[in-house]
Amino acid sequence: MADSKKRTKKPARKPSALTGQRFGAHISIAGGFANAFEAGVSAGCDCLQIFVKNQRQWKAAPITDEQIAEYRQARERTGLFPVVAHATYLLNLASPDAALRKKSARALVEELNRCEALGVPLLVLHPGSHMGEGIDAGIKRIIASLDSVHRSTRGLASQVLLETTAGQGNSIGHEIEHLGRIIAGITEHERLAVCLDTCHLFAAGYNLADPAEYSRTVAELKQHVGLDQIRCIHVNDSKGACGSRLDRHQHIGEGRLGRKGFANLVNDPRLAHAPKILETPKGEDDRGRDFDRINLGRLRRLIKKR
């Protein structure tokens, strides 16, 4: 006899935020901005990070209308998003040298305008070095410099992301509190957000591989900067030990942070919104496989099925 009872359907499971995470890599713009998108697709990227000019030079030729058109066509064709830019390494908004500080601010304005022209929404910036004059003095200078930059770029959509640092030398940003103080101190704090770097955090003493320490780190981020203000995460393993302050990136799972640290990160729904971008060594393994593709695969396989 057929069962006359109606069977209730189980509600459809909502897609997990974890499976919607976007992973990518820093890709060279050699040969033109548009080339980065094809290289990103080849490496298995969902998103990209690029430089919008030579990262070790102050000057750059203006971006042409043709370059802008090619960039935007490549972005639409490949569907890679978001695209994040990284600012020139020469910039130091915390410098006690007024001339260098002003030069850095002008260069940052130029980079933001280049991002705006291309439609790049986020520009990652190292906070700077106080050059021996102390954290407080350095933070004060960064705040003043960023206020100046924001006054010069009113109306732009492109936003600066302050990156966590490893704590080498006199750098600022190796304590999460530093970034919170800068954001709270600037006039237009809504125009500033944060980029985490897993290698830098680990080297600075935040042990992301230990579940309890990972939780404490996230709680500190929530307290000082706000989790919604974390707009990008650089995913790099660390050659140095926790607290070593050594800024040396390693392939995923091959450094001192290890796969446990990345498993904690990629399975944390509170940070699933932030694109996760590799800055690991480039090249191929002994089987001819691209390192970016290998590292991206390792990250994706760490996501637990729910």
C-alpha positions as CSV (number, residue, x, y, z in Angstrom):
1,M,0.0,0.0,0.0
2,A,1.4,3.4,-1.0
3,D,2.3,5.7,1.8
4,S,-0.4,8.4,1.8
5,K,1.5,10.7,4.2
6,K,2.9,13.8,2.6
7,R,6.6,14.0,3.0
8,T,7.9,17.4,3.9
9,K,10.8,18.7,1.9
10,K,13.9,19.8,3.7
11,P,14.6,23.5,3.2
12,A,17.3,24.2,0.6
13,R,20.6,24.8,2.3
14,K,21.8,28.4,1.8
15,P,25.1,28.7,-0.1
16,S,28.0,29.1,2.4
17,A,29.8,32.4,2.5
18,L,33.0,30.4,2.6
19,T,32.4,28.9,-0.9
20,G,31.9,32.4,-2.3
21,Q,35.4,33.5,-1.3
22,R,37.6,35.0,-4.0
23,F,41.2,34.0,-4.3
24,G,43.9,35.6,-6.5
25,A,47.5,36.6,-6.8
26,H,49.7,39.7,-7.5
27,I,50.3,39.6,-11.2
28,S,52.9,41.5,-13.3
29,I,51.7,44.3,-15.6
30,A,54.7,43.7,-17.9
31,G,53.6,44.3,-21.5
32,G,50.5,46.3,-20.4
33,F,47.8,46.3,-17.8
34,A,45.5,44.1,-19.8
35,N,48.1,41.3,-19.9
36,A,47.6,40.8,-16.1
37,F,44.1,39.5,-16.6
38,E,45.1,36.7,-19.1
39,A,47.9,35.7,-16.7
40,G,45.5,35.7,-13.8
41,V,43.1,33.4,-15.6
42,S,45.9,31.1,-16.5
43,A,46.9,30.9,-12.8
44,G,43.3,30.1,-11.7
45,C,42.6,33.5,-10.1
46,D,39.2,34.9,-9.2
47,C,40.7,38.4,-8.4
48,L,44.0,40.3,-9.0
49,Q,46.5,42.6,-7.4
50,I,48.7,44.8,-9.7
51,F,50.9,47.8,-9.6
52,V,49.6,50.8,-11.5
53,K,53.1,52.1,-12.1
54,N,56.7,50.9,-11.6
55,Q,56.9,50.1,-7.9
56,R,60.5,51.3,-7.5
57,Q,60.3,54.6,-9.4
58,W,58.7,57.9,-8.4
59,K,57.7,59.0,-12.0
60,A,55.5,57.3,-14.4
61,A,54.1,58.1,-17.9
62,P,50.4,59.1,-17.9
63,I,48.0,56.3,-18.5
64,T,46.6,56.6,-22.1
65,D,42.9,56.3,-23.1
66,E,43.9,53.3,-25.1
67,Q,45.4,51.6,-22.0
68,I,42.3,52.4,-20.0
69,A,40.1,50.9,-22.7
70,E,42.2,47.7,-23.0
71,Y,42.3,47.3,-19.2
72,R,38.5,47.6,-18.9
73,Q,37.8,45.3,-21.8
74,A,40.1,42.6,-20.3
75,R,38.4,43.0,-16.9
76,E,35.0,42.5,-18.5
77,R,36.2,39.6,-20.7
78,T,37.8,37.6,-17.9
79,G,35.4,38.5,-15.1
80,L,38.2,38.8,-12.6
81,F,37.2,41.0,-9.6
82,P,38.0,42.9,-7.5
83,V,41.3,44.3,-8.8
84,V,43.5,45.7,-6.0
85,A,46.5,47.8,-6.6
86,H,49.6,48.0,-4.4
87,A,51.3,51.4,-3.9
88,T,55.0,52.1,-4.7
89,Y,57.4,50.9,-2.0
90,L,59.2,54.2,-2.0
91,L,56.4,56.0,-0.1
92,N,56.9,56.9,3.5
93,L,54.1,59.1,5.0
94,A,55.7,58.7,8.5
95,S,59.1,60.1,7.6
96,P,60.6,62.9,9.8
97,D,62.0,64.3,6.5
98,A,59.4,66.8,5.5
99,A,60.5,66.8,1.8
100,L,60.3,63.0,1.5
101,R,56.9,63.1,3.3
102,K,55.5,65.6,0.9
103,K,56.9,63.8,-2.1
104,S,55.3,60.6,-0.8
105,A,51.9,62.3,-0.4
106,R,52.1,63.7,-3.9
107,A,53.0,60.3,-5.3
108,L,50.1,58.7,-3.4
109,V,47.7,61.2,-4.9
110,E,49.0,60.3,-8.3
111,E,48.5,56.6,-7.7
112,L,45.0,57.2,-6.5
113,N,44.3,59.1,-9.7
114,R,45.7,56.3,-11.8
115,C,43.5,53.8,-9.9
116,E,40.5,56.0,-10.5
117,A,41.2,56.2,-14.2
118,L,41.4,52.4,-14.5
119,G,38.5,51.8,-12.1
120,V,40.6,50.1,-9.4
121,P,38.8,50.5,-6.1
122,L,41.5,49.6,-3.6
123,L,45.1,50.8,-3.2
124,V,47.2,49.0,-0.6
125,L,49.8,51.1,1.3
126,H,52.5,50.3,3.8
127,P,51.9,52.8,6.7
128,G,55.6,53.9,6.8
129,S,58.7,54.1,9.0
130,H,59.2,56.5,11.8
131,M,63.0,56.4,11.2
132,G,63.8,56.2,14.8
133,E,61.6,59.0,16.1
134,G,59.0,56.7,17.7
135,I,55.6,55.2,16.9
136,D,53.6,58.1,18.3
137,A,55.5,60.7,16.1
138,G,55.2,58.4,13.1
139,I,51.4,57.9,13.5
140,K,50.9,61.6,13.9
141,R,52.7,62.3,10.6
142,I,50.8,59.5,8.8
143,I,47.5,61.0,9.9
144,A,48.5,64.5,8.7
145,S,49.8,63.1,5.4
146,L,46.6,61.1,4.7
147,D,44.4,64.1,5.5
148,S,46.4,66.0,2.9
149,V,46.0,63.3,0.4
150,H,42.3,63.1,1.0
151,R,41.9,66.8,0.6
152,S,43.6,66.5,-2.8
153,T,41.5,63.6,-4.0
154,R,38.0,64.6,-3.0
155,G,35.4,62.9,-5.1
156,L,37.5,59.8,-6.0
157,A,36.0,56.4,-5.3
158,S,39.4,54.6,-5.0
159,Q,40.3,54.0,-1.4
160,V,43.6,53.5,0.5
161,L,44.1,50.2,2.5
162,L,46.7,50.4,5.3
163,E,48.6,47.1,5.4
164,T,49.7,45.3,8.5
165,T,53.5,45.0,8.7
166,A,56.0,42.5,10.1
167,G,57.7,45.0,12.4
168,Q,61.1,45.1,10.7
169,G,63.2,48.2,11.6
170,N,61.1,51.2,12.4
171,S,58.0,50.3,10.5
172,I,54.6,51.2,11.8
173,G,51.6,48.8,11.6
174,H,53.0,45.6,13.2
175,E,50.5,46.1,16.0
176,I,46.8,46.1,15.0
177,E,46.2,49.1,17.4
178,H,48.5,51.2,15.2
179,L,46.1,51.0,12.3
180,G,43.1,51.7,14.5
181,R,44.8,54.8,15.8
182,I,45.4,56.1,12.3
183,I,41.9,55.4,11.1
184,A,40.4,57.1,14.2
185,G,42.7,60.0,13.8
186,I,42.1,61.1,10.2
187,T,39.4,63.5,9.3
188,E,37.7,61.4,6.7
189,H,38.1,58.0,8.4
190,E,35.5,56.4,6.0
191,R,38.0,56.8,3.2
192,L,40.5,54.5,4.9
193,A,40.4,50.7,5.4
194,V,42.7,47.8,6.1
195,C,44.7,45.0,4.2
196,L,45.9,42.1,6.4
197,D,49.0,40.2,5.5
198,T,49.2,36.7,7.1
199,C,53.0,36.5,6.9
200,H,53.3,40.0,8.5
201,L,50.8,39.3,11.2
202,F,52.6,36.0,12.1
203,A,56.0,37.5,12.0
204,A,54.7,40.4,14.2
205,G,53.6,37.9,16.9
206,Y,50.0,37.0,16.0
207,N,50.0,33.2,15.9
208,L,47.2,32.5,13.4
209,A,48.0,28.8,13.5
210,D,46.8,28.5,17.1
211,P,43.0,28.5,17.3
212,A,42.9,30.5,20.6
213,E,45.5,33.0,19.3
214,Y,43.6,33.3,16.0
215,S,40.4,34.1,17.8
216,R,42.2,36.7,20.0
217,T,43.6,38.3,16.8
218,V,40.2,38.6,15.2
219,A,38.8,40.0,18.4
220,E,41.6,42.7,18.3
221,L,40.8,43.5,14.7
222,K,37.2,43.8,15.5
223,Q,38.0,46.2,18.4
224,H,40.5,48.4,16.7
225,V,39.5,48.5,13.0
226,G,36.2,46.7,12.5
227,L,36.0,43.5,10.5
228,D,34.0,45.1,7.7
229,Q,36.9,47.5,7.2
230,I,39.2,44.6,6.2
231,R,38.9,44.8,2.4
232,C,41.8,42.6,1.3
233,I,44.0,39.8,2.8
234,H,47.4,39.0,1.5
235,V,47.8,35.2,2.0
236,N,51.5,34.4,2.4
237,D,53.2,31.7,4.5
238,S,56.2,32.9,6.6
239,K,59.8,31.8,6.4
240,G,60.3,33.3,9.9
241,A,59.0,32.1,13.2
242,C,56.1,33.7,15.0
243,G,57.3,37.0,16.5
244,S,60.5,37.0,14.4
245,R,59.6,40.3,12.7
246,L,61.1,38.7,9.5
247,D,59.2,39.7,6.3
248,R,59.9,36.7,4.1
249,H,57.1,35.1,2.2
250,Q,56.8,31.4,1.6
251,H,54.5,29.1,-0.4
252,I,51.3,28.1,1.3
253,G,51.8,25.3,3.8
254,E,55.6,25.4,3.4
255,G,56.5,28.0,6.0
256,R,56.2,28.4,9.8
257,L,52.6,29.5,9.7
258,G,51.6,26.3,8.0
259,R,48.3,25.0,6.7
260,K,46.6,25.2,10.1
261,G,46.9,29.0,10.0
262,F,45.3,29.2,6.6
263,A,42.6,26.7,7.5
264,N,41.6,28.9,10.4
265,L,41.4,31.9,8.0
266,V,39.6,30.4,5.0
267,N,37.0,28.8,7.2
268,D,36.2,32.0,9.1
269,P,32.9,33.4,7.8
270,R,33.7,36.7,9.4
271,L,36.4,37.3,6.9
272,A,34.9,35.5,3.9
273,H,34.1,38.9,2.3
274,A,37.7,39.9,1.9
275,P,39.5,38.8,-1.4
276,K,42.5,36.7,-0.5
277,I,45.6,37.5,-2.7
278,L,48.9,35.6,-2.9
279,E,52.2,37.4,-2.8
280,T,54.2,34.2,-2.7
281,P,57.3,33.4,-4.8
282,K,56.7,33.1,-8.6
283,G,57.9,30.4,-11.0
284,E,57.2,26.7,-11.6
285,D,57.9,23.6,-9.6
286,D,60.0,20.7,-10.9
287,R,56.9,19.3,-12.8
288,G,56.4,22.6,-14.6
289,R,53.3,23.6,-12.6
290,D,52.8,27.3,-11.9
291,F,53.3,28.2,-8.2
292,D,50.4,30.6,-8.1
293,R,48.0,27.8,-9.3
294,I,49.5,25.4,-6.8
295,N,49.1,27.8,-3.9
296,L,45.6,28.8,-4.9
297,G,44.6,25.1,-5.1
298,R,46.0,24.5,-1.6
299,L,44.0,27.4,-0.2
300,R,40.7,26.3,-1.8
301,R,41.2,22.7,-0.6
302,L,41.4,23.9,3.0
303,I,37.8,25.1,2.9
304,K,35.7,22.6,4.8
305,K,32.5,21.3,3.2
306,R,29.4,22.3,5.2
